[in-house]
């Protein structure tokens, strides 16, 4: 049994008969009253995010998790197929387990957390950023750049990303996988 002092990002816990992953947390010590921990929990079964507050010293039930590197192979409807890089075993995960499935490119390595007791996959951690090629972008019109103007562009995986006006078809861009937003243009 762990306590609130062991809370960290990525920790998987049992709470309300479900398994949750801690996305964000904040230790709060108000001037008056007891300390507490404000958390954002993501359900690993249905993907819903909820806010919860634990009082300081509250016991939490930690789930033992193993992390393995898997390679994304292909998608088939809402099912995504991955291969373990060490044992070459393949697993299939539903689309709702993934944070940004439309940014996954075939051959990308991801970290999958697996429940050590039940051998069930819990969550998929994508790399912090991914480099994709722009397949379609509206032409930028010169003169309409009063502020940071953006336009919508489609990348090779089919995802739509807001990019600056100077990005054209064929450019490679770096995308933040956590937010799905444009980071920079990549020179080759």
Secondary structure, DSSP 8 states (H G I E B T S, - for coil): -EEGGG--TT-EEEETTEEEEEEEEEEE--SSS--EEEEEEEETTT--EEEEEEETT-EEEE--EEEEEEEEEEEETTEEEEEETTT--EEEEEGGGSSSGGG--TT-EEEEEEETTT--EEEEE--SEEEEEEEEE----TT--SSS-EEEEEETTS-EEEEETT--TT-EEEEETTTTEEEEEE--
